[in-house]
């Protein structure tokens, strides 16, 4: 049984502030993609959607003269580190199961290698799902962070995703 819904996370002021920095439309698209990929990867769809939705909660705006400065971002970014900590704190405050909060935070931490030295990471299935979902929604030059979405449309999509997750959980409980 889920303790925290995506809608609860979506409406939270911390989410609105920090996920809004990196683009709510992108966050929702990644949550939806993570949900879709999760079934093929045998990953909990609730954890995948939450990690996908919160994956960029640690972003700082790397702008210069009003434009996204991708080079500056690549040189200085630690959004996954900040995001993992911020998401973990938010999830715990909202009442998420502690082990789930940790798993989600680790998936956020490892969804990008932009801050890591060269090398190969061994990702668990949840972490791999979030990485793939994020990559599937990326646009050149960080354009995915600029997409706009109306608040009501965003909320409706979050509610639809919550319903899909609840339906899967209900099916699992009855079988």
C-alpha positions in Angstrom: 0.0 0.0 0.0 1.4 3.4 -1.0 2.0 5.9 1.7 2.6 8.9 -0.5 1.0 9.6 -3.9 2.5 11.5 -6.8 -0.2 14.1 -6.3 0.9 14.7 -2.7 4.5 15.2 -4.0 3.4 17.4 -6.9 1.4 19.9 -4.9 4.1 20.2 -2.1 5.7 23.7 -2.1 9.2 22.2 -2.1 8.4 20.2 -5.3 6.8 23.2 -7.0 9.8 25.4 -6.2 12.6 23.0 -7.1 11.1 20.7 -9.7 9.7 23.9 -11.3 13.3 25.1 -11.8 14.1 22.2 -14.1 10.7 21.9 -15.8 7.5 20.3 -14.5 6.7 19.1 -18.1 10.0 17.2 -18.2 9.5 15.8 -14.7 6.1 14.4 -15.6 7.3 13.0 -18.9 10.1 11.2 -17.1 7.7 9.9 -14.5 5.4 8.5 -17.2 8.3 7.0 -19.1 9.7 5.4 -15.9 6.3 4.0 -15.2 6.1 2.5 -18.7 9.6 1.0 -18.5 9.2 -0.3 -15.0 6.9 -3.2 -16.0 9.4 -4.5 -18.6 12.2 -4.2 -16.0 10.2 -5.8 -13.1 10.5 -2.7 -11.1 8.0 -1.2 -8.6 6.0 1.3 -10.8 5.4 3.5 -7.8 9.1 3.9 -7.0 10.0 4.3 -10.7 7.4 7.1 -11.2 8.4 8.9 -8.0 12.1 8.7 -8.8 11.4 9.8 -12.4 9.2 12.7 -11.2 11.8 14.0 -8.7 15.0 13.1 -10.6 15.9 16.8 -11.3 14.7 18.3 -8.0 18.4 19.3 -7.3 18.9 21.4 -10.4 20.5 24.8 -10.2 19.9 27.1 -13.1 23.1 27.3 -15.1 22.3 30.4 -17.1 24.4 33.0 -18.7 22.8 36.1 -20.2 19.4 34.4 -20.0 20.4 31.3 -21.9 21.1 27.8 -20.7 24.9 27.4 -20.4 25.4 23.7 -21.1 29.2 23.9 -20.8 29.0 25.6 -17.4 26.5 23.0 -16.3 28.7 20.1 -17.4 31.7 21.7 -15.6 29.9 22.5 -12.3 26.8 20.4 -12.0 26.0 18.3 -8.9 22.2 18.4 -9.2 21.9 14.6 -8.7 23.7 14.8 -5.4 21.6 17.8 -4.2 18.5 16.2 -5.7 19.0 12.9 -3.9 19.3 14.6 -0.6 16.4 17.0 -1.2 14.1 14.2 -2.5 14.9 12.0 0.4 14.1 14.7 2.9 10.8 15.5 1.1 9.7 11.9 0.9 10.4 11.3 4.6 8.6 14.4 5.6 5.6 13.3 3.5 5.5 9.9 5.2 7.1 7.7 2.6 8.4 4.3 3.7 12.1 4.9 4.7 13.5 2.1 2.5 11.5 3.3 -0.4 12.7 6.9 0.2 16.3 5.6 0.2 15.8 3.6 -3.0 14.2 6.6 -4.8 17.0 8.9 -3.5 19.7 6.5 -4.8 18.0 6.3 -8.2 18.0 10.1 -8.4 21.7 10.2 -7.3 22.6 7.8 -10.1 20.3 9.0 -13.0 23.2 10.9 -14.6 26.9 10.7 -14.7 27.4 14.4 -15.4 29.2 14.9 -12.0 31.1 11.6 -11.9 34.6 10.8 -13.0 34.9 8.6 -16.1 34.0 5.0 -15.4 31.2 2.4 -15.4 28.5 2.3 -12.8 26.7 -0.9 -11.9 23.1 0.3 -11.6 20.3 -1.7 -10.0 17.0 -2.1 -12.1 15.3 1.0 -10.5 18.3 3.2 -11.1 18.5 1.9 -14.7 14.8 2.7 -15.3 15.2 6.3 -14.2 18.3 6.8 -16.3 16.6 5.4 -19.4 13.4 7.4 -18.8 15.4 10.6 -18.4 17.5 10.0 -21.5 14.3 9.2 -23.5 13.0 12.6 -22.8 16.1 14.7 -23.3 16.4 17.3 -26.0 19.5 18.9 -27.5 20.9 21.8 -25.4 18.7 21.1 -22.4 15.5 22.0 -24.3 13.5 19.5 -22.3 14.0 21.8 -19.3 12.2 24.7 -21.2 9.0 22.9 -22.1 5.9 24.5 -20.5 2.8 22.8 -19.2 -0.4 24.3 -17.8 -0.8 23.6 -14.0 -4.1 21.8 -14.5 -2.9 19.7 -17.3 0.2 18.7 -15.2 -2.0 17.9 -12.2 -4.3 15.8 -14.4 -1.4 13.8 -15.8 -0.1 13.2 -12.3 -3.5 12.0 -11.2 -3.7 9.7 -14.2 -0.4 8.2 -13.3 -1.5 7.7 -9.7 -4.6 5.9 -10.9 -2.5 3.6 -13.1 -0.2 2.8 -10.1 -3.2 2.2 -7.9 -4.7 -0.1 -10.5 -1.6 -2.2 -10.7 -1.3 -2.4 -6.9 -5.0 -3.4 -6.7 -4.4 -6.2 -9.3 -1.4 -7.5 -7.4 -3.4 -7.6 -4.1 -6.3 -9.6 -5.7 -4.1 -12.1 -7.4 
